[in-house]
Amino acid sequence: MSAELGLKRWHQVIENGSCAEELSAIIRDDAVFHSPVVHTPQVGRPIVVAYLSAAGKTLGNDSFEYVRELIDGDNAMLEFTTEMDDIHVNGIDLIRFDEDGMIADFKVMVRPLKAVNKVWEQMAAMLEKMKG
């Protein structure tokens, strides 16, 4: 049930533009983010918010669409598609929620390789821009 509540909140934040304040309100202090292009897990609300906010600004363009959603207890898998510079991106958000529907763990997987490279390029640029 926590995944259903958490997903409802997640979709609201996405629809509102993935702003950092709204993301922060649905992510645990000790949340972990697993990037498709960074080897080590990123731990803690500030870094998870930074990555998800940057993803919202790069992946979350007008072509972004969730095409499938599976829920199992505290876990949800959301398959998405989008276009980035004429490259088709297909990916999965794998999210684990706590008992209160807060995001505890967020993993993103992307395919094909050309899309992974494009995501890396645009995410790196967006994270750098957000620092300054």
N, C-alpha and C positions, 0 to 999 in steps of 0.2 A: 504493500500500500504506500510506503514511503516514496517509491519511485514514481507512482502516479501523481502524488502531490508535488514532488520535486520537478517532474517534467512539466507540469502545468506552470510552475513558476519560471522554469527555464524558457519555455516557449514565449511567455510574456516578456521576459528580458530581451530575447532575440528580436521579437517584434518591435520593441522599443529602441532598438539600435545597439544593444550590447554595451551600454554605458557602464563605466567602472563602478559607480555608486550602486547601481542595481545589481550588478554581478556580485559585488562584495556582500550584499545582503543575503545571497543564497549559497554562499560558499563557506565551509567550515574554516576556522583558524588554521587547522593542521591539514588542510586539503593537499592532495598531490596531483600534479599534472604531468602526463606522459605525452611528450611531443613526438610527432612522426619524424622530426629531423634533429632532435637533441637527444644525445645518448642517456644522460642521467635524468631521473625524475626531478621535477621542480616542486619543492615543498614549501607550503605556507600560503595563506590567503593573498598577500600582496603580489607574489610572482604568478600565482594561478590567475588572478584577476588581470594582470598585465598580459599574459599569453592569450586568455580568452577574449579580452578586449581587442587586442591586435588581430586575432583571428576574425573577429566580427567585422573589423574594418577592411580586411583583405579578402577573406573567403565569402563574407556575407554581403556580396553584391546583389544586384537585381536578379541574377540568374540562380542564386542559392535556393535550394529546395530540399527539405527532408522528404525522402521517397519511401522510407520504411521505418517502422518503429516496433521494437520488441521489448516487452517488460517481463521481468522475472524477479519477484520479490523486491529487493533493494536495488536491483540492477536494471539498466535500460540501455538498449543499443539503438542508435538512430543512424540510418544510412542517409547520406546526403550527396547531392551533385551540385556542381557549379562550374562556371567558366571563368578562367583567369587568362587574360591576353590570348584568347582563342584556343586555350588548352582546356580540354574537358578534365575535370577533377571529380573523382568518385572517392568517397571516404566514409568512415564510420566514427561516430562519437560513442564511446563506451563509458557510461557514467554509473558510479555507485553512490547511492544516497544513504544518509544516516537515518535513524528512526524518526527524525523530525523533518525529513525531506530536504535536508541541506546536502550540497555536493561534497562528498568526501574524497572521491577519486575520479579523475577525468582523463581518459586516454583517447587520442586521435590517431587513426590510421588512414593513410591516403594511398591511392593508386591512380594511374600507373606511374612509372619512374619519372616521366616527363612532368607529371603533375607534382610529384614530391619535390622535384627541383624548383618548380615555379613557386610552390608554397614556401619553401625555404628562402628563396630570394625575396619574396614580398613580405614574409613575416620578419625576416632579419631587418629589412628596411623600416618596417613599421615600428618594431621594438626600439630601434635606434632613434627614430623620430620622436617616440613617446618619452625617451629619456631626456631629450633636450628641450 
